[in-house]
Amino acid sequence: MKVLVFLLMVFSLVLAEECKVYEGYASWYGKRFHGRKTSSGEIFNKYKYTAASRDFPLGTYLLVKNLDNGEEVVVIVTDRGPAKKSRIIDLSKAAAEKLGFVRQGVAKVQVMPLYCATQEEEIGEEDHEEIIKDLLNTL
């Protein structure tokens, strides 16, 4: 498992150009797009931890944090968006559920490439396990 996490972080490092942290509003998408092809060519699955981003390359693993409740999720960028310019990222329904904002529809979030998060702070053993679970849910 640790090898998988390492390889995914290295892959994300190659795709992301810099450690830039974004803050803004996230929304989520699900039912209407479930089963449709994304910009990456993959079929969108609302039960996976995926995202649509204008700012990060397809295939980049991101750490998304809900600034209202502190919940975090790791997602992979599989699509382009969001359509609304006032939003910085669209998340799958599953990712929005983990962050706790499905009912509200939007939340203020912080978004950064996963490799930046691992460089910035000490990540405890329980965080490693959570990251591994999230990464497995992006596949």
Legacy VTK file of the C-alpha trace (Angstrom):
# vtk DataFile Version 3.0
C-alpha trace
ASCII
DATASET POLYDATA
POINTS 139 float
0.000 0.000 0.000
2.771 2.469 0.871
4.311 1.901 -2.560
0.967 2.767 -4.197
0.732 6.008 -2.217
4.315 6.904 -3.085
3.769 6.252 -6.800
0.553 8.279 -6.833
2.281 11.199 -5.107
5.186 11.095 -7.569
2.733 10.942 -10.479
0.887 13.954 -9.053
4.215 15.775 -8.636
5.025 15.317 -12.294
1.647 16.674 -13.398
1.405 19.662 -11.073
3.753 22.544 -11.776
3.968 24.231 -8.382
2.696 24.207 -4.837
-0.075 26.728 -5.240
-2.914 26.696 -2.741
-6.337 27.848 -3.936
-9.206 29.021 -1.754
-12.719 29.537 -2.963
-16.030 27.787 -3.373
-16.619 24.179 -4.363
-19.804 22.686 -5.692
-20.642 19.090 -6.556
-22.126 17.209 -9.454
-23.585 13.755 -9.606
-26.763 12.199 -10.943
-27.064 14.091 -14.226
-23.453 13.319 -15.255
-23.154 9.814 -13.774
-22.101 7.397 -16.532
-21.065 10.113 -18.992
-17.585 10.529 -20.422
-15.340 13.143 -18.765
-12.667 15.331 -20.380
-10.079 12.705 -19.462
-12.025 10.052 -21.368
-13.021 8.242 -18.183
-16.636 7.555 -17.339
-17.843 9.780 -14.490
-18.797 7.865 -11.364
-20.461 9.930 -8.654
-19.365 7.346 -6.066
-15.630 7.918 -6.699
-13.539 10.779 -5.312
-13.077 12.850 -8.460
-13.097 16.516 -9.434
-13.447 18.957 -12.291
-10.877 21.766 -12.340
-9.812 24.584 -14.628
-6.576 25.159 -12.692
-5.014 21.699 -12.347
-4.052 19.237 -15.092
-6.105 16.106 -15.643
-4.758 13.275 -13.508
-3.586 15.515 -10.651
-4.330 14.279 -7.144
-5.642 17.076 -4.934
-6.230 17.497 -1.230
-9.484 19.399 -0.697
-10.341 20.787 2.734
-13.728 22.147 3.785
-12.809 25.370 5.624
-16.064 25.370 7.616
-15.671 21.963 9.277
-12.042 20.898 8.639
-12.991 17.717 6.748
-10.588 16.647 3.992
-10.704 14.393 0.948
-8.219 13.351 -1.730
-9.603 13.505 -5.284
-8.250 13.075 -8.784
-8.972 15.595 -11.547
-10.822 13.783 -14.326
-12.807 16.627 -15.858
-12.794 20.318 -16.752
-14.951 22.808 -14.929
-16.704 24.108 -12.979
-19.003 25.930 -15.367
-19.643 28.742 -12.868
-16.714 31.158 -12.756
-17.369 31.873 -9.055
-16.377 28.290 -8.150
-12.847 26.883 -8.115
-13.675 23.170 -8.214
-16.557 20.762 -8.812
-16.464 17.558 -6.802
-18.194 14.238 -7.228
-21.136 13.606 -4.920
-19.064 11.123 -2.888
-16.320 13.703 -2.285
-18.888 16.338 -1.316
-20.471 13.870 1.106
-17.114 13.227 2.752
-16.588 16.995 3.080
-20.099 17.376 4.501
-21.707 19.837 2.105
-24.079 17.865 -0.118
-27.157 19.449 1.430
-25.803 23.028 1.107
-24.547 22.454 -2.443
-21.451 24.652 -2.033
-18.706 25.082 0.537
-15.661 27.264 1.037
-12.620 25.050 0.450
-8.860 25.013 0.203
-7.388 23.015 -2.690
-3.779 21.981 -3.255
-1.893 19.228 -5.077
-1.501 16.225 -2.786
2.289 16.286 -2.973
2.258 19.861 -1.636
0.223 18.774 1.381
2.750 16.056 2.163
5.626 18.565 1.964
3.882 21.248 4.034
2.914 19.420 7.178
3.629 16.409 9.284
1.152 13.721 8.334
0.297 11.330 11.121
-0.200 7.585 10.720
-4.003 7.939 10.931
-3.844 10.539 8.139
-1.829 8.120 5.973
-4.558 5.522 6.357
-7.252 8.052 5.422
-5.265 9.224 2.388
-4.799 5.624 1.239
-8.552 4.986 1.559
-9.285 8.138 -0.455
-6.733 7.222 -3.128
-8.278 3.786 -3.509
-11.656 5.452 -3.971
-10.301 7.473 -6.918
-9.457 4.341 -8.914
LINES 1 140
139 0 1 2 3 4 5 6 7 8 9 10 11 12 13 14 15 16 17 18 19 20 21 22 23 24 25 26 27 28 29 30 31 32 33 34 35 36 37 38 39 40 41 42 43 44 45 46 47 48 49 50 51 52 53 54 55 56 57 58 59 60 61 62 63 64 65 66 67 68 69 70 71 72 73 74 75 76 77 78 79 80 81 82 83 84 85 86 87 88 89 90 91 92 93 94 95 96 97 98 99 100 101 102 103 104 105 106 107 108 109 110 111 112 113 114 115 116 117 118 119 120 121 122 123 124 125 126 127 128 129 130 131 132 133 134 135 136 137 138
